[in-house]
Amino acid sequence: MKIITNKSKGITLIALIITIIILLILAGVTIGILTGDTRNIWKSKRSSIQNKNGRI
């Protein structure tokens, strides 16, 4: 009598989903850095604070 073993080979669906999520997060961070959106937000907050304090 042969014993049938169920050895799965390849990538599981969960591992694939986790990899895609990590790649999407990295892409979002990279696009944000390349477009400079975070720098513009920081500059606008800084100038807003300076205007409130009366310094320009």
mmCIF entry with sequence, helices, sheets and N, C-alpha, C, O atoms, coordinates in Angstrom:
data_MODEL
# 
_entry.id   MODEL 
# 
_entity.id                         1 
_entity.type                       polymer 
_entity.pdbx_number_of_molecules   1 
# 
_entity_poly.entity_id                      1 
_entity_poly.type                           'polypeptide(L)' 
_entity_poly.nstd_linkage                   no 
_entity_poly.nstd_monomer                   no 
_entity_poly.pdbx_seq_one_letter_code       MKIITNKSKGITLIALIITIIILLILAGVTIGILTGDTRNIWKSKRSSIQNKNGRI 
_entity_poly.pdbx_seq_one_letter_code_can   MKIITNKSKGITLIALIITIIILLILAGVTIGILTGDTRNIWKSKRSSIQNKNGRI 
_entity_poly.pdbx_strand_id                 A 
# 
loop_
_entity_poly_seq.entity_id 
_entity_poly_seq.num 
_entity_poly_seq.mon_id 
_entity_poly_seq.hetero 
1 1  MET n 
1 2  LYS n 
1 3  ILE n 
1 4  ILE n 
1 5  THR n 
1 6  ASN n 
1 7  LYS n 
1 8  SER n 
1 9  LYS n 
1 10 GLY n 
1 11 ILE n 
1 12 THR n 
1 13 LEU n 
1 14 ILE n 
1 15 ALA n 
1 16 LEU n 
1 17 ILE n 
1 18 ILE n 
1 19 THR n 
1 20 ILE n 
1 21 ILE n 
1 22 ILE n 
1 23 LEU n 
1 24 LEU n 
1 25 ILE n 
1 26 LEU n 
1 27 ALA n 
1 28 GLY n 
1 29 VAL n 
1 30 THR n 
1 31 ILE n 
1 32 GLY n 
1 33 ILE n 
1 34 LEU n 
1 35 THR n 
1 36 GLY n 
1 37 ASP n 
1 38 THR n 
1 39 ARG n 
1 40 ASN n 
1 41 ILE n 
1 42 TRP n 
1 43 LYS n 
1 44 SER n 
1 45 LYS n 
1 46 ARG n 
1 47 SER n 
1 48 SER n 
1 49 ILE n 
1 50 GLN n 
1 51 ASN n 
1 52 LYS n 
1 53 ASN n 
1 54 GLY n 
1 55 ARG n 
1 56 ILE n 
# 
_struct_asym.id          A 
_struct_asym.entity_id   1 
# 
loop_
_struct_conf.conf_type_id 
_struct_conf.id 
_struct_conf.pdbx_PDB_helix_id 
_struct_conf.beg_label_comp_id 
_struct_conf.beg_label_asym_id 
_struct_conf.beg_label_seq_id 
_struct_conf.pdbx_beg_PDB_ins_code 
_struct_conf.end_label_comp_id 
_struct_conf.end_label_asym_id 
_struct_conf.end_label_seq_id 
_struct_conf.pdbx_end_PDB_ins_code 
_struct_conf.beg_auth_comp_id 
_struct_conf.beg_auth_asym_id 
_struct_conf.beg_auth_seq_id 
_struct_conf.end_auth_comp_id 
_struct_conf.end_auth_asym_id 
_struct_conf.end_auth_seq_id 
_struct_conf.pdbx_PDB_helix_class 
_struct_conf.details 
_struct_conf.pdbx_PDB_helix_length 
HELX_P HELX_P1 AA1 LEU A 13 ? THR A 35 ? LEU A 13 THR A 35 1 ? 23 
HELX_P HELX_P2 AA2 ASP A 37 ? ASN A 53 ? ASP A 37 ASN A 53 1 ? 17 
# 
_struct_conf_type.id          HELX_P 
_struct_conf_type.criteria    ? 
_struct_conf_type.reference   ? 
# 
loop_
_atom_site.group_PDB 
_atom_site.id 
_atom_site.type_symbol 
_atom_site.label_atom_id 
_atom_site.label_alt_id 
_atom_site.label_comp_id 
_atom_site.label_asym_id 
_atom_site.label_entity_id 
_atom_site.label_seq_id 
_atom_site.pdbx_PDB_ins_code 
_atom_site.Cartn_x 
_atom_site.Cartn_y 
_atom_site.Cartn_z 
_atom_site.occupancy 
_atom_site.B_iso_or_equiv 
_atom_site.pdbx_formal_charge 
_atom_site.auth_seq_id 
_atom_site.auth_comp_id 
_atom_site.auth_asym_id 
_atom_site.auth_atom_id 
_atom_site.pdbx_PDB_model_num 
ATOM 1   N N  . MET A 1 1  ? 0.842  -1.174 0.000  1.00 0.00 ? 1  MET A N  1 
ATOM 2   C CA . MET A 1 1  ? 0.000  0.000  0.000  1.00 0.00 ? 1  MET A CA 1 
ATOM 3   C C  . MET A 1 1  ? 0.894  1.247  0.000  1.00 0.00 ? 1  MET A C  1 
ATOM 4   O O  . MET A 1 1  ? 1.824  1.349  0.800  1.00 0.00 ? 1  MET A O  1 
ATOM 5   N N  . LYS A 1 2  ? 0.607  2.188  -0.899 1.00 0.00 ? 2  LYS A N  1 
ATOM 6   C CA . LYS A 1 2  ? 1.379  3.415  -0.970 1.00 0.00 ? 2  LYS A CA 1 
ATOM 7   C C  . LYS A 1 2  ? 0.777  4.482  -0.072 1.00 0.00 ? 2  LYS A C  1 
ATOM 8   O O  . LYS A 1 2  ? -0.442 4.631  0.019  1.00 0.00 ? 2  LYS A O  1 
ATOM 9   N N  . ILE A 1 3  ? 1.652  5.215  0.582  1.00 0.00 ? 3  ILE A N  1 
ATOM 10  C CA . ILE A 1 3  ? 1.202  6.323  1.425  1.00 0.00 ? 3  ILE A CA 1 
ATOM 11  C C  . ILE A 1 3  ? 1.299  7.605  0.597  1.00 0.00 ? 3  ILE A C  1 
ATOM 12  O O  . ILE A 1 3  ? 2.352  7.931  0.050  1.00 0.00 ? 3  ILE A O  1 
ATOM 13  N N  . ILE A 1 4  ? 0.189  8.315  0.519  1.00 0.00 ? 4  ILE A N  1 
ATOM 14  C CA . ILE A 1 4  ? 0.153  9.556  -0.246 1.00 0.00 ? 4  ILE A CA 1 
ATOM 15  C C  . ILE A 1 4  ? 0.460  10.717 0.707  1.00 0.00 ? 4  ILE A C  1 
ATOM 16  O O  . ILE A 1 4  ? -0.229 10.929 1.704  1.00 0.00 ? 4  ILE A O  1 
ATOM 17  N N  . THR A 1 5  ? 1.488  11.437 0.373  1.00 0.00 ? 5  THR A N  1 
ATOM 18  C CA . THR A 1 5  ? 1.821  12.602 1.189  1.00 0.00 ? 5  THR A CA 1 
ATOM 19  C C  . THR A 1 5  ? 1.494  13.864 0.406  1.00 0.00 ? 5  THR A C  1 
ATOM 20  O O  . THR A 1 5  ? 1.649  13.918 -0.814 1.00 0.00 ? 5  THR A O  1 
ATOM 21  N N  . ASN A 1 6  ? 1.051  14.848 1.113  1.00 0.00 ? 6  ASN A N  1 
ATOM 22  C CA . ASN A 1 6  ? 0.658  16.106 0.480  1.00 0.00 ? 6  ASN A CA 1 
ATOM 23  C C  . ASN A 1 6  ? 1.726  17.150 0.765  1.00 0.00 ? 6  ASN A C  1 
ATOM 24  O O  . ASN A 1 6  ? 1.618  17.924 1.716  1.00 0.00 ? 6  ASN A O  1 
ATOM 25  N N  . LYS A 1 7  ? 2.745  17.163 -0.061 1.00 0.00 ? 7  LYS A N  1 
ATOM 26  C CA . LYS A 1 7  ? 3.793  18.170 0.063  1.00 0.00 ? 7  LYS A CA 1 
ATOM 27  C C  . LYS A 1 7  ? 3.482  19.286 -0.915 1.00 0.00 ? 7  LYS A C  1 
ATOM 28  O O  . LYS A 1 7  ? 3.436  19.082 -2.128 1.00 0.00 ? 7  LYS A O  1 
ATOM 29  N N  . SER A 1 8  ? 3.270  20.458 -0.366 1.00 0.00 ? 8  SER A N  1 
ATOM 30  C CA . SER A 1 8  ? 2.973  21.574 -1.265 1.00 0.00 ? 8  SER A CA 1 
ATOM 31  C C  . SER A 1 8  ? 4.268  22.226 -1.715 1.00 0.00 ? 8  SER A C  1 
ATOM 32  O O  . SER A 1 8  ? 5.178  22.464 -0.921 1.00 0.00 ? 8  SER A O  1 
ATOM 33  N N  . LYS A 1 9  ? 4.324  22.498 -2.964 1.00 0.00 ? 9  LYS A N  1 
ATOM 34  C CA . LYS A 1 9  ? 5.494  23.150 -3.529 1.00 0.00 ? 9  LYS A CA 1 
ATOM 35  C C  . LYS A 1 9  ? 5.043  24.491 -4.094 1.00 0.00 ? 9  LYS A C  1 
ATOM 36  O O  . LYS A 1 9  ? 3.927  24.627 -4.595 1.00 0.00 ? 9  LYS A O  1 
ATOM 37  N N  . GLY A 1 10 ? 5.916  25.461 -4.007 1.00 0.00 ? 10 GLY A N  1 
ATOM 38  C CA . GLY A 1 10 ? 5.590  26.755 -4.573 1.00 0.00 ? 10 GLY A CA 1 
ATOM 39  C C  . GLY A 1 10 ? 5.212  27.765 -3.496 1.00 0.00 ? 10 GLY A C  1 
ATOM 40  O O  . GLY A 1 10 ? 5.433  27.560 -2.303 1.00 0.00 ? 10 GLY A O  1 
ATOM 41  N N  . ILE A 1 11 ? 4.639  28.851 -3.966 1.00 0.00 ? 11 ILE A N  1 
ATOM 42  C CA . ILE A 1 11 ? 4.295  29.961 -3.087 1.00 0.00 ? 11 ILE A CA 1 
ATOM 43  C C  . ILE A 1 11 ? 2.841  29.820 -2.661 1.00 0.00 ? 11 ILE A C  1 
ATOM 44  O O  . ILE A 1 11 ? 1.964  29.544 -3.481 1.00 0.00 ? 11 ILE A O  1 
ATOM 45  N N  . THR A 1 12 ? 2.601  30.009 -1.389 1.00 0.00 ? 12 THR A N  1 
ATOM 46  C CA . THR A 1 12 ? 1.223  29.970 -0.914 1.00 0.00 ? 12 THR A CA 1 
ATOM 47  C C  . THR A 1 12 ? 0.544  31.297 -1.221 1.00 0.00 ? 12 THR A C  1 
ATOM 48  O O  . THR A 1 12 ? 1.208  32.299 -1.482 1.00 0.00 ? 12 THR A O  1 
ATOM 49  N N  . LEU A 1 13 ? -0.753 31.295 -1.188 1.00 0.00 ? 13 LEU A N  1 
ATOM 50  C CA . LEU A 1 13 ? -1.525 32.492 -1.489 1.00 0.00 ? 13 LEU A CA 1 
ATOM 51  C C  . LEU A 1 13 ? -1.277 33.584 -0.456 1.00 0.00 ? 13 LEU A C  1 
ATOM 52  O O  . LEU A 1 13 ? -1.207 34.761 -0.809 1.00 0.00 ? 13 LEU A O  1 
ATOM 53  N N  . ILE A 1 14 ? -1.146 33.217 0.791  1.00 0.00 ? 14 ILE A N  1 
ATOM 54  C CA . ILE A 1 14 ? -0.905 34.190 1.857  1.00 0.00 ? 14 ILE A CA 1 
ATOM 55  C C  . ILE A 1 14 ? 0.446  34.860 1.677  1.00 0.00 ? 14 ILE A C  1 
ATOM 56  O O  . ILE A 1 14 ? 0.553  36.075 1.848  1.00 0.00 ? 14 ILE A O  1 
ATOM 57  N N  . ALA A 1 15 ? 1.465  34.110 1.342  1.00 0.00 ? 15 ALA A N  1 
ATOM 58  C CA . ALA A 1 15 ? 2.790  34.688 1.109  1.00 0.00 ? 15 ALA A CA 1 
ATOM 59  C C  . ALA A 1 15 ? 2.757  35.640 -0.074 1.00 0.00 ? 15 ALA A C  1 
ATOM 60  O O  . ALA A 1 15 ? 3.419  36.678 -0.050 1.00 0.00 ? 15 ALA A O  1 
ATOM 61  N N  . LEU A 1 16 ? 2.005  35.306 -1.097 1.00 0.00 ? 16 LEU A N  1 
ATOM 62  C CA . LEU A 1 16 ? 1.887  36.170 -2.259 1.00 0.00 ? 16 LEU A CA 1 
ATOM 63  C C  . LEU A 1 16 ? 1.179  37.475 -1.921 1.00 0.00 ? 16 LEU A C  1 
ATOM 64  O O  . LEU A 1 16 ? 1.601  38.538 -2.376 1.00 0.00 ? 16 LEU A O  1 
ATOM 65  N N  . ILE A 1 17 ? 0.125  37.415 -1.142 1.00 0.00 ? 17 ILE A N  1 
ATOM 66  C CA . ILE A 1 17 ? -0.612 38.617 -0.735 1.00 0.00 ? 17 ILE A CA 1 
ATOM 67  C C  . ILE A 1 17 ? 0.262  39.512 0.139  1.00 0.00 ? 17 ILE A C  1 
ATOM 68  O O  . ILE A 1 17 ? 0.260  40.730 -0.038 1.00 0.00 ? 17 ILE A O  1 
ATOM 69  N N  . ILE A 1 18 ? 0.996  38.940 1.064  1.00 0.00 ? 18 ILE A N  1 
ATOM 70  C CA . ILE A 1 18 ? 1.877  39.723 1.927  1.00 0.00 ? 18 ILE A CA 1 
ATOM 71  C C  . ILE A 1 18 ? 2.960  40.410 1.104  1.00 0.00 ? 18 ILE A C  1 
ATOM 72  O O  . ILE A 1 18 ? 3.291  41.568 1.360  1.00 0.00 ? 18 ILE A O  1 
ATOM 73  N N  . THR A 1 19 ? 3.503  39.722 0.136  1.00 0.00 ? 19 THR A N  1 
ATOM 74  C CA . THR A 1 19 ? 4.525  40.315 -0.729 1.00 0.00 ? 19 THR A CA 1 
ATOM 75  C C  . THR A 1 19 ? 3.962  41.481 -1.528 1.00 0.00 ? 19 THR A C  1 
ATOM 76  O O  . THR A 1 19 ? 4.619  42.515 -1.657 1.00 0.00 ? 19 THR A O  1 
ATOM 77  N N  . ILE A 1 20 ? 2.770  41.332 -2.058 1.00 0.00 ? 20 ILE A N  1 
ATOM 78  C CA . ILE A 1 20 ? 2.146  42.412 -2.821 1.00 0.00 ? 20 ILE A CA 1 
ATOM 79  C C  . ILE A 1 20 ? 1.872  43.618 -1.934 1.00 0.00 ? 20 ILE A C  1 
ATOM 80  O O  . ILE A 1 20 ? 2.082  44.753 -2.360 1.00 0.00 ? 20 ILE A O  1 
ATOM 81  N N  . ILE A 1 21 ? 1.409  43.394 -0.718 1.00 0.00 ? 21 ILE A N  1 
ATOM 82  C CA . ILE A 1 21 ? 1.144  44.499 0.210  1.00 0.00 ? 21 ILE A CA 1 
ATOM 83  C C  . ILE A 1 21 ? 2.427  45.247 0.541  1.00 0.00 ? 21 ILE A C  1 
ATOM 84  O O  . ILE A 1 21 ? 2.434  46.478 0.566  1.00 0.00 ? 21 ILE A O  1 
ATOM 85  N N  . ILE A 1 22 ? 3.496  44.533 0.792  1.00 0.00 ? 22 ILE A N  1 
ATOM 86  C CA . ILE A 1 22 ? 4.782  45.177 1.107  1.00 0.00 ? 22 ILE A CA 1 
ATOM 87  C C  . ILE A 1 22 ? 5.269  45.994 -0.084 1.00 0.00 ? 22 ILE A C  1 
ATOM 88  O O  . ILE A 1 22 ? 5.765  47.107 0.093  1.00 0.00 ? 22 ILE A O  1 
ATOM 89  N N  . LEU A 1 23 ? 5.137  45.462 -1.282 1.00 0.00 ? 23 LEU A N  1 
ATOM 90  C CA . LEU A 1 23 ? 5.557  46.198 -2.476 1.00 0.00 ? 23 LEU A CA 1 
ATOM 91  C C  . LEU A 1 23 ? 4.719  47.458 -2.686 1.00 0.00 ? 23 LEU A C  1 
ATOM 92  O O  . LEU A 1 23 ? 5.250  48.486 -3.105 1.00 0.00 ? 23 LEU A O  1 
ATOM 93  N N  . LEU A 1 24 ? 3.424  47.391 -2.403 1.00 0.00 ? 24 LEU A N  1 
ATOM 94  C CA . LEU A 1 24 ? 2.572  48.570 -2.538 1.00 0.00 ? 24 LEU A CA 1 
ATOM 95  C C  . LEU A 1 24 ? 2.946  49.652 -1.528 1.00 0.00 ? 24 LEU A C  1 
ATOM 96  O O  . LEU A 1 24 ? 2.940  50.838 -1.858 1.00 0.00 ? 24 LEU A O  1 
ATOM 97  N N  . ILE A 1 25 ? 3.269  49.249 -0.304 1.00 0.00 ? 25 ILE A N  1 
ATOM 98  C CA . ILE A 1 25 ? 3.687  50.216 0.713  1.00 0.00 ? 25 ILE A CA 1 
ATOM 99  C C  . ILE A 1 25 ? 4.990  50.887 0.304  1.00 0.00 ? 25 ILE A C  1 
ATOM 100 O O  . ILE A 1 25 ? 5.124  52.108 0.397  1.00 0.00 ? 25 ILE A O  1 
ATOM 101 N N  . LEU A 1 26 ? 5.943  50.092 -0.146 1.00 0.00 ? 26 LEU A N  1 
ATOM 102 C CA . LEU A 1 26 ? 7.221  50.655 -0.588 1.00 0.00 ? 26 LEU A CA 1 
ATOM 103 C C  . LEU A 1 26 ? 7.045  51.589 -1.787 1.00 0.00 ? 26 LEU A C  1 
ATOM 104 O O  . LEU A 1 26 ? 7.709  52.622 -1.873 1.00 0.00 ? 26 LEU A O  1 
ATOM 105 N N  . ALA A 1 27 ? 6.163  51.229 -2.704 1.00 0.00 ? 27 ALA A N  1 
ATOM 106 C CA . ALA A 1 27 ? 5.918  52.086 -3.865 1.00 0.00 ? 27 ALA A CA 1 
ATOM 107 C C  . ALA A 1 27 ? 5.284  53.403 -3.438 1.00 0.00 ? 27 ALA A C  1 
ATOM 108 O O  . ALA A 1 27 ? 5.636  54.458 -3.964 1.00 0.00 ? 27 ALA A O  1 
ATOM 109 N N  . GLY A 1 28 ? 4.364  53.351 -2.500 1.00 0.00 ? 28 GLY A N  1 
ATOM 110 C CA . GLY A 1 28 ? 3.730  54.574 -2.014 1.00 0.00 ? 28 GLY A CA 1 
ATOM 111 C C  . GLY A 1 28 ? 4.710  55.501 -1.336 1.00 0.00 ? 28 GLY A C  1 
ATOM 112 O O  . GLY A 1 28 ? 4.671  56.712 -1.549 1.00 0.00 ? 28 GLY A O  1 
ATOM 113 N N  . VAL A 1 29 ? 5.582  54.951 -0.526 1.00 0.00 ? 29 VAL A N  1 
ATOM 114 C CA . VAL A 1 29 ? 6.592  55.763 0.151  1.00 0.00 ? 29 VAL A CA 1 
ATOM 115 C C  . VAL A 1 29 ? 7.559  56.358 -0.864 1.00 0.00 ? 29 VAL A C  1 
ATOM 116 O O  . VAL A 1 29 ? 7.927  57.528 -0.759 1.00 0.00 ? 29 VAL A O  1 
ATOM 117 N N  . THR A 1 30 ? 7.965  55.576 -1.826 1.00 0.00 ? 30 THR A N  1 
ATOM 118 C CA . THR A 1 30 ? 8.907  56.051 -2.838 1.00 0.00 ? 30 THR A CA 1 
ATOM 119 C C  . THR A 1 30 ? 8.299  57.165 -3.684 1.00 0.00 ? 30 THR A C  1 
ATOM 120 O O  . THR A 1 30 ? 8.961  58.166 -3.961 1.00 0.00 ? 30 THR A O  1 
ATOM 121 N N  . ILE A 1 31 ? 7.061  56.999 -4.092 1.00 0.00 ? 31 ILE A N  1 
ATOM 122 C CA . ILE A 1 31 ? 6.406  58.040 -4.895 1.00 0.00 ? 31 ILE A CA 1 
ATOM 123 C C  . ILE A 1 31 ? 6.252  59.314 -4.076 1.00 0.00 ? 31 ILE A C  1 
ATOM 124 O O  . ILE A 1 31 ? 6.433  60.411 -4.605 1.00 0.00 ? 31 ILE A O  1 
ATOM 125 N N  . GLY A 1 32 ? 5.923  59.189 -2.808 1.00 0.00 ? 32 GLY A N  1 
ATOM 126 C CA . GLY A 1 32 ? 5.809  60.362 -1.950 1.00 0.00 ? 32 GLY A CA 1 
ATOM 127 C C  . GLY A 1 32 ? 7.123  61.099 -1.801 1.00 0.00 ? 32 GLY A C  1 
ATOM 128 O O  . GLY A 1 32 ? 7.150  62.330 -1.788 1.00 0.00 ? 32 GLY A O  1 
ATOM 129 N N  . ILE A 1 33 ? 8.201  60.366 -1.690 1.00 0.00 ? 33 ILE A N  1 
ATOM 130 C CA . ILE A 1 33 ? 9.519  61.003 -1.551 1.00 0.00 ? 33 ILE A CA 1 
ATOM 131 C C  . ILE A 1 33 ? 9.940  61.646 -2.868 1.00 0.00 ? 33 ILE A C  1 
ATOM 132 O O  . ILE A 1 33 ? 10.469 62.758 -2.872 1.00 0.00 ? 33 ILE A O  1 
ATOM 133 N N  . LEU A 1 34 ? 9.713  60.969 -3.970 1.00 0.00 ? 34 LEU A N  1 
ATOM 134 C CA . LEU A 1 34 ? 10.143 61.500 -5.265 1.00 0.00 ? 34 LEU A CA 1 
ATOM 135 C C  . LEU A 1 34 ? 9.363  62.743 -5.685 1.00 0.00 ? 34 LEU A C  1 
ATOM 136 O O  . LEU A 1 34 ? 9.924  63.643 -6.310 1.00 0.00 ? 34 LEU A O  1 
ATOM 137 N N  . THR A 1 35 ? 8.093  62.800 -5.351 1.00 0.00 ? 35 THR A N  1 
ATOM 138 C CA . THR A 1 35 ? 7.302  63.964 -5.733 1.00 0.00 ? 35 THR A CA 1 
ATOM 139 C C  . THR A 1 35 ? 7.513  65.121 -4.778 1.00 0.00 ? 35 THR A C  1 
ATOM 140 O O  . THR A 1 35 ? 7.167  66.256 -5.105 1.00 0.00 ? 35 THR A O  1 
ATOM 141 N N  . GLY A 1 36 ? 8.068  64.866 -3.615 1.00 0.00 ? 36 GLY A N  1 
ATOM 142 C CA . GLY A 1 36 ? 8.372  65.937 -2.672 1.00 0.00 ? 36 GLY A CA 1 
ATOM 143 C C  . GLY A 1 36 ? 7.159  66.442 -1.919 1.00 0.00 ? 36 GLY A C  1 
ATOM 144 O O  . GLY A 1 36 ? 7.188  67.557 -1.397 1.00 0.00 ? 36 GLY A O  1 
ATOM 145 N N  . ASP A 1 37 ? 6.100  65.665 -1.845 1.00 0.00 ? 37 ASP A N  1 
ATOM 146 C CA . ASP A 1 37 ? 4.897  66.115 -1.156 1.00 0.00 ? 37 ASP A CA 1 
ATOM 147 C C  . ASP A 1 37 ? 5.152  66.359 0.323  1.00 0.00 ? 37 ASP A C  1 
ATOM 148 O O  . ASP A 1 37 ? 4.616  67.312 0.889  1.00 0.00 ? 37 ASP A O  1 
ATOM 149 N N  . THR A 1 38 ? 5.947  65.533 0.950  1.00 0.00 ? 38 THR A N  1 
ATOM 150 C CA . THR A 1 38 ? 6.168  65.686 2.387  1.00 0.00 ? 38 THR A CA 1 
ATOM 151 C C  . THR A 1 38 ? 6.953  66.955 2.678  1.00 0.00 ? 38 THR A C  1 
ATOM 152 O O  . THR A 1 38 ? 6.713  67.606 3.695  1.00 0.00 ? 38 THR A O  1 
ATOM 153 N N  . ARG A 1 39 ? 7.876  67.315 1.815  1.00 0.00 ? 39 ARG A N  1 
ATOM 154 C CA . ARG A 1 39 ? 8.661  68.521 2.023  1.00 0.00 ? 39 ARG A CA 1 
ATOM 155 C C  . ARG A 1 39 ? 7.774  69.761 1.911  1.00 0.00 ? 39 ARG A C  1 
ATOM 156 O O  . ARG A 1 39 ? 7.920  70.694 2.701  1.00 0.00 ? 39 ARG A O  1 
ATOM 157 N N  . ASN A 1 40 ? 6.855  69.782 0.938  1.00 0.00 ? 40 ASN A N  1 
ATOM 158 C CA . ASN A 1 40 ? 5.970  70.934 0.773  1.00 0.00 ? 40 ASN A CA 1 
ATOM 159 C C  . ASN A 1 40 ? 5.027  71.084 1.954  1.00 0.00 ? 40 ASN A C  1 
ATOM 160 O O  . ASN A 1 40 ? 4.746  72.205 2.380  1.00 0.00 ? 40 ASN A O  1 
ATOM 161 N N  . ILE A 1 41 ? 4.538  69.988 2.485  1.00 0.00 ? 41 ILE A N  1 
ATOM 162 C CA . ILE A 1 41 ? 3.656  70.043 3.653  1.00 0.00 ? 41 ILE A CA 1 
ATOM 163 C C  . ILE A 1 41 ? 4.425  70.587 4.847  1.00 0.00 ? 41 ILE A C  1 
ATOM 164 O O  . ILE A 1 41 ? 3.901  71.409 5.599  1.00 0.00 ? 41 ILE A O  1 
ATOM 165 N N  . TRP A 1 42 ? 5.664  70.137 5.031  1.00 0.00 ? 42 TRP A N  1 
ATOM 166 C CA . TRP A 1 42 ? 6.468  70.603 6.153  1.00 0.00 ? 42 TRP A CA 1 
ATOM 167 C C  . TRP A 1 42 ? 6.754  72.091 6.027  1.00 0.00 ? 42 TRP A C  1 
ATOM 168 O O  . TRP A 1 42 ? 6.685  72.820 7.016  1.00 0.00 ? 42 TRP A O  1 
ATOM 169 N N  . LYS A 1 43 ? 7.077  72.552 4.815  1.00 0.00 ? 43 LYS A N  1 
ATOM 170 C CA . LYS A 1 43 ? 7.355  73.969 4.608  1.00 0.00 ? 43 LYS A CA 1 
ATOM 171 C C  . LYS A 1 43 ? 6.118  74.819 4.862  1.00 0.00 ? 43 LYS A C  1 
ATOM 172 O O  . LYS A 1 43 ? 6.224  75.904 5.432  1.00 0.00 ? 43 LYS A O  1 
ATOM 173 N N  . SER A 1 44 ? 4.950  74.345 4.450  1.00 0.00 ? 44 SER A N  1 
ATOM 174 C CA . SER A 1 44 ? 3.737  75.127 4.657  1.00 0.00 ? 44 SER A CA 1 
ATOM 175 C C  . SER A 1 44 ? 3.384  75.203 6.142  1.00 0.00 ? 44 SER A C  1 
ATOM 176 O O  . SER A 1 44 ? 2.906  76.237 6.609  1.00 0.00 ? 44 SER A O  1 
ATOM 177 N N  . LYS A 1 45 ? 3.610  74.137 6.876  1.00 0.00 ? 45 LYS A N  1 
ATOM 178 C CA . LYS A 1 45 ? 3.349  74.172 8.315  1.00 0.00 ? 45 LYS A CA 1 
ATOM 179 C C  . LYS A 1 45 ? 4.317  75.127 9.012  1.00 0.00 ? 45 LYS A C  1 
ATOM 180 O O  . LYS A 1 45 ? 3.926  75.871 9.911  1.00 0.00 ? 45 LYS A O  1 
ATOM 181 N N  . ARG A 1 46 ? 5.584  75.100 8.590  1.00 0.00 ? 46 ARG A N  1 
ATOM 182 C CA . ARG A 1 46 ? 6.588  75.968 9.187  1.00 0.00 ? 46 ARG A CA 1 
ATOM 183 C C  . ARG A 1 46 ? 6.267  77.437 8.913  1.00 0.00 ? 46 ARG A C  1 
ATOM 184 O O  . ARG A 1 46 ? 6.371  78.271 9.812  1.00 0.00 ? 46 ARG A O  1 
ATOM 185 N N  . SER A 1 47 ? 5.878  77.757 7.679  1.00 0.00 ? 47 SER A N  1 
ATOM 186 C CA . SER A 1 47 ? 5.560  79.149 7.361  1.00 0.00 ? 47 SER A CA 1 
ATOM 187 C C  . SER A 1 47 ? 4.295  79.603 8.061  1.00 0.00 ? 47 SER A C  1 
ATOM 188 O O  . SER A 1 47 ? 4.167  80.776 8.414  1.00 0.00 ? 47 SER A O  1 
ATOM 189 N N  . SER A 1 48 ? 3.355  78.683 8.266  1.00 0.00 ? 48 SER A N  1 
ATOM 190 C CA . SER A 1 48 ? 2.137  79.022 8.995  1.00 0.00 ? 48 SER A CA 1 
ATOM 191 C C  . SER A 1 48 ? 2.454  79.375 10.445 1.00 0.00 ? 48 SER A C  1 
ATOM 192 O O  . SER A 1 48 ? 1.893  80.322 10.997 1.00 0.00 ? 48 SER A O  1 
ATOM 193 N N  . ILE A 1 49 ? 3.337  78.627 11.047 1.00 0.00 ? 49 ILE A N  1 
ATOM 194 C CA . ILE A 1 49 ? 3.742  78.911 12.428 1.00 0.00 ? 49 ILE A CA 1 
ATOM 195 C C  . ILE A 1 49 ? 4.484  80.229 12.502 1.00 0.00 ? 49 ILE A C  1 
ATOM 196 O O  . ILE A 1 49 ? 4.274  81.007 13.432 1.00 0.00 ? 49 ILE A O  1 
ATOM 197 N N  . GLN A 1 50 ? 5.351  80.489 11.531 1.00 0.00 ? 50 GLN A N  1 
ATOM 198 C CA . GLN A 1 50 ? 6.093  81.749 11.516 1.00 0.00 ? 50 GLN A CA 1 
ATOM 199 C C  . GLN A 1 50 ? 5.155  82.936 11.323 1.00 0.00 ? 50 GLN A C  1 
ATOM 200 O O  . GLN A 1 50 ? 5.374  83.986 11.927 1.00 0.00 ? 50 GLN A O  1 
ATOM 201 N N  . ASN A 1 51 ? 4.120  82.801 10.499 1.00 0.00 ? 51 ASN A N  1 
ATOM 202 C CA . ASN A 1 51 ? 3.167  83.877 10.311 1.00 0.00 ? 51 ASN A CA 1 
ATOM 203 C C  . ASN A 1 51 ? 2.395  84.155 11.582 1.00 0.00 ? 51 ASN A C  1 
ATOM 204 O O  . ASN A 1 51 ? 2.110  85.312 11.890 1.00 0.00 ? 51 ASN A O  1 
ATOM 205 N N  . LYS A 1 52 ? 2.050  83.119 12.326 1.00 0.00 ? 52 LYS A N  1 
ATOM 206 C CA . LYS A 1 52 ? 1.339  83.308 13.587 1.00 0.00 ? 52 LYS A CA 1 
ATOM 207 C C  . LYS A 1 52 ? 2.215  84.013 14.612 1.00 0.00 ? 52 LYS A C  1 
ATOM 208 O O  . LYS A 1 52 ? 1.720  84.785 15.433 1.00 0.00 ? 52 LYS A O  1 
ATOM 209 N N  . ASN A 1 53 ? 3.508  83.749 14.564 1.00 0.00 ? 53 ASN A N  1 
ATOM 210 C CA . ASN A 1 53 ? 4.423  84.384 15.509 1.00 0.00 ? 53 ASN A CA 1 
ATOM 211 C C  . ASN A 1 53 ? 4.839  85.774 15.049 1.00 0.00 ? 53 ASN A C  1 
ATOM 212 O O  . ASN A 1 53 ? 5.489  86.492 15.808 1.00 0.00 ? 53 ASN A O  1 
ATOM 213 N N  . GLY A 1 54 ? 4.492  86.172 13.847 1.00 0.00 ? 54 GLY A N  1 
ATOM 214 C CA . GLY A 1 54 ? 4.826  87.484 13.337 1.00 0.00 ? 54 GLY A CA 1 
ATOM 215 C C  . GLY A 1 54 ? 6.179  87.578 12.689 1.00 0.00 ? 54 GLY A C  1 
ATOM 216 O O  . GLY A 1 54 ? 6.665  88.679 12.430 1.00 0.00 ? 54 GLY A O  1 
ATOM 217 N N  . ARG A 1 55 ? 6.804  86.443 12.420 1.00 0.00 ? 55 ARG A N  1 
ATOM 218 C CA . ARG A 1 55 ? 8.122  86.437 11.758 1.00 0.00 ? 55 ARG A CA 1 
ATOM 219 C C  . ARG A 1 55 ? 7.955  85.892 10.349 1.00 0.00 ? 55 ARG A C  1 
ATOM 220 O O  . ARG A 1 55 ? 7.312  84.866 10.130 1.00 0.00 ? 55 ARG A O  1 
ATOM 221 N N  . ILE A 1 56 ? 8.534  86.588 9.424  1.00 0.00 ? 56 ILE A N  1 
ATOM 222 C CA . ILE A 1 56 ? 8.511  86.105 8.042  1.00 0.00 ? 56 ILE A CA 1 
ATOM 223 C C  . ILE A 1 56 ? 9.917  86.049 7.504  1.00 0.00 ? 56 ILE A C  1 
ATOM 224 O O  . ILE A 1 56 ? 10.122 85.667 6.352  1.00 0.00 ? 56 ILE A O  1 
# 
